[in-house]
């Protein structure tokens, strides 16, 4: 498989990783990335079936794409992926698990329309969101402090069991922004 983006535009996706993901990697300055939260970054990949390669600035230049064009292309491809979810009610808190077997579950945190649809349906005062590892996105309609504690425990548990951990701390999603929250 060629490491060129030309002709492979439908295979381009965004991925979320912990900020430390590129630490120490000699190619880090050449990789296209965007800030996401204080703990996470957005990278772009070309999916080649059993894996992917990270997209570099040189690949963008070769394909005649800007970073904004790459982001739009990746987001359009992400939106087109099928998405199954299941929701559980625990003590008045509604926890939705999104974990399709495509490797881009956590990336769906970038889909503002998905998060806003949960905001519109929530019954509790807060919407919690977690990306403990790449294969799950957790969205929680938090009824109370116990719900926040539950989300924090779930996030830590999932982060310790995932193949590609991202962030063991959940976020609150308010007014289109993600803010980390700690339960002590």
N, C-alpha and C positions, 0 to 999 in steps of 0.2 A: 504494500500500500504506500502510495506516495505521500510525502509530508507537505504536499501542496494543498492549498484550500480550493483552488480552481477546480470546479466540477464536483466538489464535495460540500457545497454550501448547506445542503439539507442535513449534514452530519455535525454541524456546529452547535454547541450548547454551552451555557454558562454552568460553572460549578462553584460551590462555596467551599472554602477551606479556612482553617484557622490561620491567623496572620503569620504564624511561625512556619507555615508549610514551605515557603521558599527560602527560609533562613539557611544560609550556608551553601545554597545551590549556586554554582558558578554561572549558570544560565539565567538566574533570577532577574537580572536587569533587562534581559531580552524578552521576557515573557509578558504578554499583555495582561494587565490586572487593573482592577478598580477597587477602591475602598468600599466596604459594605457597612460594618459596624466597628466598634473599638476592638473586637476580637476576631473579626472575619474579613476575608477579602473575596472578590469575585475573580475567577480565572476563566479562560475560554479554552475549550477543547474541541478537537475533531474526533468524533467517535468512530473507531475502526472495528467495531464488533466486540471482540473480547477485551478491548482496552481503548485507550485514547492517547492522543498526543496533545501537549499544551501548545497553544498558538503563540507564536512569537511576532514581534513587530516586523521582522523580515518577511514572514509569511503574509502579513497584511499588505505590505508594500507590493510584494509579488502578485497578490490577488487584486490589487487596486482598491482595497477597502480601507476606510478610516476606522478608528476605534468606535465611533458612534454607529457606523454602518454594521460593524461586527456585533456590537451589543444588540442592535435591533434584529439582526438576522438570528442570533442565538436565542433571544427572547421569543421571537416568532416560532422557532423550532420547538422551544420548551412548551409554549402554549398549545402546540399541536399534539403533544404527547397525551395518550389516554391517562386518566387519573382516577383511580379507585381509592375510596377511603372508607373507614369504619369509625363510628362514633360510639363511645360508651359514656353512660351517665354514672358518676361516682359522687355521691353526697351532694347532689345539686350542681355539680360541675360537669360540663359536657366536654369530653376530651375526644378530639378527632385525630386519628392516625392516618397519615397519607404515606403509603409505602409501596408504590408500584415497583416491579422488579427491573427497572430500567437504569438504575444508578443515578437518577436525577431527582429523587424525592426531596432532598434538602434544598435543591435549587429552586423548587417551587415557592420558597419563601420570597423570591423575587417577583412573584406574580401579584402585583398590588390588587388586581381585581379579585383574586382568590381571598386575600386577607380582608379586603373591604366587604366581600359577601359575608364573611364570618362576623365582621363588626355589625353589619346590618341585622344579623339574626341573633346576636348574643342577648342573653337575658340578664347576665351578671354585669357588674360594674367594669370588669377588665377583660381584655383578650390577651392571653398568654400564647407565646409562640416559642418553639424550641427546635433546634437543629443539632441534636446530639451526635449524629453521624450521617454519612451521605445517603443512607438508605431509608431515612424516615424524616418526616416533618410532622411535628405535633402542634396542633392548634387547640387551645383550651379556652372555653367560655368559663371564666373564673367567677364563681358565686361569692367566694369569701377567702379569708386568709388560709383556711385549710386547703382550698383548691390551689392556691399559690404554692403551698408547701408540697402538695401532691405533685404538681408540675415540676417543681425543683427536684424531688426525689426521682421521678420518672426520667427526667433529663439526665441526671447523674448516672442512673442505672443503665439507660440506653447508651450513653457515651462510653461507659466501661465495657460494653459488649459489642460495639460496632467495629467492623473491619477498618473503617476510615473515620475516626472520631473528628468532630468539628468543634463543638462548643458544649461544655458540660453545664453551662449556666443559661437559664431561659431568659426570654425577653418579654416585655410588655409592648404591645402594639397599640399606639395611640396617636391619632392625628397623622397617620401615614409614616410614623417613625417607630423604629425599634429601639428600646432602651433596656439594657440588661438589668435584672433585679436579683438580689441575693436574699435568701431567707436564712436568718441566723437564729 
